[in-house]
């Protein structure tokens, strides 16, 4: 996985504008996008994981491992 700095460099290199001062803004934007996507994935997993777990004597156990793996791989 590339870092926001590497992605910014790739974008500016493809535009043949490597020294553009807007790189700072692009990199910051990409960092925020990644952060928001990670948060969305976490929330989706936490909301969806209830379908694959069961409470057994006060402890949560995964009872459908294959279903959970399929859900994560969507």
Phi, psi and omega per residue, in radians:
X1 nan 2.361 -3.134
X2 -1.515 2.629 3.082
X3 -1.407 2.826 3.070
X4 -0.990 -0.612 3.118
X5 -1.124 -0.742 3.116
X6 -1.173 -0.696 3.114
X7 -1.128 -0.713 3.107
X8 -1.082 -0.766 3.108
X9 -1.064 -0.749 3.110
X10 -1.056 -0.774 -3.127
X11 -1.082 -0.873 -3.094
X12 -1.195 -0.590 3.087
X13 -1.151 -0.726 -3.140
X14 -1.155 -0.464 3.083
X15 -1.555 -0.021 -3.084
X16 0.968 0.790 -3.107
X17 -2.442 0.883 -3.007
X18 -1.008 -0.518 -3.047
X19 -1.723 0.344 -3.119
X20 -1.194 2.225 -3.138
X21 -1.155 -0.255 3.093
X22 -1.218 -0.105 3.124
X23 -0.967 -0.654 -3.138
X24 -1.074 -0.750 3.135
X25 -1.206 -0.724 -3.141
X26 -1.107 -0.801 -3.141
X27 -1.062 -0.765 3.104
X28 -1.091 -0.718 3.115
X29 -1.092 -0.790 3.133
X30 -1.117 -0.692 3.091
X31 -1.039 -0.779 -3.137
X32 -1.158 -0.703 3.099
X33 -1.051 -0.802 3.138
X34 -1.088 -0.767 3.139
X35 -1.046 -0.775 -3.140
X36 -1.162 -0.682 3.123
X37 -1.168 -0.697 3.092
X38 -1.082 -0.743 3.129
X39 -1.111 -0.738 3.131
X40 -1.110 -0.699 3.119
X41 -1.135 -0.790 3.104
X42 -1.003 -0.820 -3.131
X43 -1.106 -0.717 3.131
X44 -1.112 -0.733 3.115
X45 -1.145 -0.801 -3.130
X46 -1.100 -0.675 3.123
X47 -1.262 -0.621 -3.078
X48 -1.517 -0.329 -3.052
X49 -1.198 -0.391 -3.142
X50 -1.040 -0.503 3.122
X51 -1.194 -0.291 -3.042
X52 -2.015 0.117 -3.110
X53 -2.138 2.821 3.101
X54 -2.513 2.547 3.134
X55 -1.540 2.080 -3.097
X56 -2.094 1.799 -3.130
X57 0.978 0.775 3.100
X58 1.458 0.039 3.127
X59 -2.127 2.482 3.127
X60 -1.522 2.265 3.118
X61 -2.184 2.496 3.064
X62 -1.433 2.106 -3.118
X63 -1.876 -0.154 3.121
X64 -2.320 1.338 -3.068
X65 -1.100 -0.777 -3.131
X66 -1.093 -0.718 3.097
X67 -1.105 -0.694 3.119
X68 -1.122 -0.759 3.123
X69 -1.101 -0.749 3.094
X70 -1.067 -0.735 -3.139
X71 -1.089 -0.774 -3.120
X72 -1.178 -0.608 -3.097
X73 -1.411 0.007 3.113
X74 -1.036 nan nan
